Amino acid sequence: PGDAYGTSGARPWTVHWFHATGEHLPALVAELGATPRQPVVYLGPSARLVELFDELRDVLETNYSPTELVYASALLGHLVARMIRLRRASFREAPEAEQRVLATLQTMQKNLEKPLSVAALARAANLSPSHYSALFRRLTGTSPRNYSTRLLVQRAPQLLPTTRHSGKLLPRL
């Protein structure tokens, strides 16, 4: 049998998606916690989001006049802003998730010699990689990769004298 997916009558689901471009889009996508590897963001049920999405779709299905396109652009901005707001509210509802992410900071500090993937850290925090990355960024102000790099740079002066390759890394003066 081939692979299949679908919904059940008892627990149906709906996927809403849109295509957008623009110079500020990467920042908005980051605020949502979406990544190229984890592009799907679950926001939970929200009648208002569905209403905005449906209104946007209706506008774009009927008319491409400049006035309607400006209105559609404003609707899309409102929709994305509401999604970000909803996503941030969901973070506030789960302080234990914040604690689990903060616990991974210690794991990163104790395991500098071993590369830890975002997927492994997310598993340790019992979160999806996209949710973990977004919450990590909100709590630390940077991505897990940048945080790890910063830790390595801070520890480099301590590690260099102890490595057997230290003479090869630094030129003799």
C-alpha positions in Angstrom: 0.0 0.0 0.0 1.2 3.5 -0.8 1.5 6.4 1.6 -1.7 8.2 2.4 -2.8 11.0 4.6 -6.2 12.5 5.3 -8.6 13.5 8.0 -11.3 11.6 9.9 -14.9 12.6 10.2 -14.6 12.6 14.0 -11.5 14.9 14.1 -11.3 16.9 10.8 -8.5 19.3 10.2 -7.9 22.2 7.8 -4.7 23.7 6.5 -4.6 27.4 5.7 -1.6 28.7 3.8 -0.6 31.7 1.8 2.4 32.9 -0.3 4.0 36.2 0.6 7.1 38.2 -0.4 8.8 41.3 0.9 11.9 42.6 2.5 10.4 42.2 6.0 9.1 38.7 5.5 12.2 36.9 7.0 11.7 38.8 10.3 8.0 38.0 10.4 8.6 34.3 9.6 11.2 34.2 12.4 8.7 35.7 14.8 6.4 32.9 13.9 9.1 30.3 14.6 8.9 28.9 11.1 12.0 27.7 9.3 12.7 26.2 5.8 13.0 22.8 7.5 9.9 23.4 9.8 7.6 25.6 7.7 4.4 24.6 9.4 3.3 26.5 12.5 0.4 25.2 14.5 -1.4 28.1 16.2 -4.4 26.2 17.6 -8.0 27.0 16.8 -8.8 30.6 16.2 -12.0 31.7 14.6 -10.7 35.2 14.1 -7.7 33.9 12.1 -10.0 31.9 9.9 -12.2 34.9 9.3 -9.3 37.1 8.3 -7.9 34.3 6.0 -11.3 33.8 4.4 -11.8 37.5 3.9 -8.4 37.8 2.3 -9.1 34.9 0.0 -12.5 36.3 -1.0 -10.9 39.7 -1.8 -8.3 38.1 -4.0 -10.7 35.8 -5.8 -13.0 38.6 -6.9 -10.9 41.6 -7.9 -7.3 42.6 -8.6 -7.9 46.4 -8.8 -5.3 48.5 -7.1 -7.8 49.4 -4.3 -8.5 45.8 -3.6 -4.9 44.8 -3.7 -4.1 47.5 -1.1 -6.9 46.2 1.1 -5.7 42.6 0.6 -2.2 43.7 1.6 -3.5 45.3 4.8 -5.5 42.2 5.6 -2.4 40.0 5.1 -0.5 42.3 7.4 -3.2 42.1 10.0 -3.4 38.3 9.6 0.3 37.8 10.1 0.4 40.2 13.1 -2.4 38.3 14.7 -0.6 35.0 14.1 2.5 36.4 15.8 0.5 37.7 18.7 -1.3 34.4 19.1 2.1 32.6 18.9 3.6 34.8 21.6 0.5 34.3 23.8 1.0 30.6 23.6 4.5 31.0 24.9 3.3 32.9 27.9 0.9 30.0 28.7 3.7 27.5 29.1 6.3 28.7 31.5 7.5 25.1 31.9 8.4 25.1 28.2 10.6 28.2 29.0 12.3 26.3 31.8 13.0 23.3 29.6 14.6 25.6 27.0 16.7 27.3 29.7 17.8 23.9 30.9 19.2 23.2 27.5 21.5 26.2 27.9 23.3 24.3 30.6 23.5 21.3 28.3 25.1 23.4 25.6 27.6 24.9 28.1 28.6 21.5 29.5 29.0 19.9 26.0 30.9 22.4 24.0 33.2 19.7 22.6 30.2 17.8 21.1 28.1 19.5 18.5 24.4 19.4 19.5 21.8 19.8 16.8 18.7 22.0 17.3 16.6 18.8 16.8 18.4 17.1 19.7 18.0 20.2 21.9 14.4 20.5 21.0 13.8 16.8 21.8 15.5 17.4 25.2 13.1 20.2 25.8 10.1 18.2 24.5 9.3 20.8 21.8 9.3 20.8 18.0 12.5 22.3 16.5 10.7 25.3 15.2 8.9 26.0 18.5 12.2 25.4 20.4 14.1 27.8 18.1 11.5 30.5 18.4 11.3 30.2 22.2 15.1 30.0 22.4 15.4 33.3 20.4 12.8 35.0 22.5 14.5 34.0 25.8 18.1 34.6 24.7 17.8 37.2 21.9 19.7 34.9 19.5 19.5 31.6 17.7 20.7 28.3 19.2 23.6 28.2 16.6 24.7 31.8 17.4 24.5 31.1 21.1 26.6 28.0 20.7 29.2 29.9 18.6 29.3 32.6 21.3 30.0 30.0 24.0 32.8 28.5 21.9 34.4 31.9 21.3 34.2 32.7 25.0 35.8 29.4 25.9 38.5 29.4 23.1 41.2 31.2 25.2 40.8 28.5 27.9 40.8 25.6 25.4 43.7 26.7 23.2 46.5 26.1 25.7 45.2 22.6 26.6 44.8 21.3 23.1 47.6 19.2 21.6 47.3 21.2 18.4 47.7 24.6 19.9 51.1 25.2 18.3 49.6 24.6 14.9 46.8 26.9 15.4 48.8 30.0 16.4 51.9 31.1 14.6 55.1 31.4 16.6 56.4 34.9 17.0 
